[in-house]
Amino acid sequence: MEIVIISLLAGCLLGASNVISEKWIGRLDQIVMAIVFVLLIAVGIGIGSNRELIGNLTLLGYKAIVVAGISTIGSVLALWFVVLKVDFFQHHKKEEEQL
């Protein structure tokens, strides 16, 4: 848990210190989305390579598979929605600056 808090604080300090160029800050949402997809693929590989888990799918039942699938789809959709909202707000700010 400490690593999560330290990472978040380090990111806040980097963002506040203006060490990161505007070019990279403008691309942060794309970078985060790519990292999330890589993490989802890694989780899928971990699940798919676990022979014991795959062998016990019938014991786990279809409910577990449905819950896992809906959770994954819901997480991806929520992330997609947040990214759209962030893009909307950034676009809206740029329009206001032009006026």
N, C-alpha and C positions, 0 to 999 in steps of 0.2 A: 504494500500500500504506500510505503514511503516513496518508492520510485515514481509512482503516479503523481504524488504531490510535488516532488522535486522537479519532475519533468514539466508540470504545469507552471510552476513558479519560474523555472528557467525560460520557458516560452514567453511568459509575461515580461520578464526582464529583458529578453532579446527584443520583443516588440516595442517596449517603452524606450529602449536605448537607441533606437534608430540605426542599429548595426546592420539589419537586414534591409536590402535595397527595396525601393517601391516596386520594382519589376517582380521580385519574388513574392512580396506581400500581395500583389495583384493576382498572383497565380496560386495562392494558398488553397483556395477551395478546390481547384483542380488537383493539386498535390494530395490533399486530404482524401478526395474521392478515389484517387488511384490507390492510395495506401489502404483504404477500406476494402476495395475490391481484392487487393492482394491478400489481405487478412481473411476475407471470406473464402478465397480459393484455398488458402492454407488450412483453414478449418475443414473445408470439404475434403481435402486430401487426407487430413488426419482421420476423419470419419470413414472415408472410403478405404483407407489402408488398414483399418482396425478389423481384422478378420473375425475376432470374437463378437464385436458389435454387429457386423454384417450377418454372422451366423445366428445371432439371437434376435434378429428383427421380428421374426414370427412370435417370439416370446414377449417382446416389448409391446407388440400390438400396433395396430394401425393408428390408434389415438396418439401415441408418442410421435409417430412420423408426421401426422397431421399437425400437431402442436408445434413441432420443430419447423416444419415447412411454413406454417402461417407466421410464426415468430420471425423467421428469416425474411419472408416477403414483407411483413410489416416493418421490419427494421430498414430494409432497403427503400421502401416507399416513404417512410418517415425521413430518411436521410435525403432522398430525392426532393421531397417537399421543402425541407429546410434549405437545401442548396438553391432551389428556385426562389425562395423568399429572400435569401441573402443576395442573389443576383438582382432581384427586383429592387431591393432597397439601394444597392450600389448604383444601379441604372437611374433610379429616381433622384439620388443625390447629384449625379452628374448632370441631369437635366436642370436641376435647380441652380447649380453652379453656372450653367451656361446663360441663365436668365439674368 
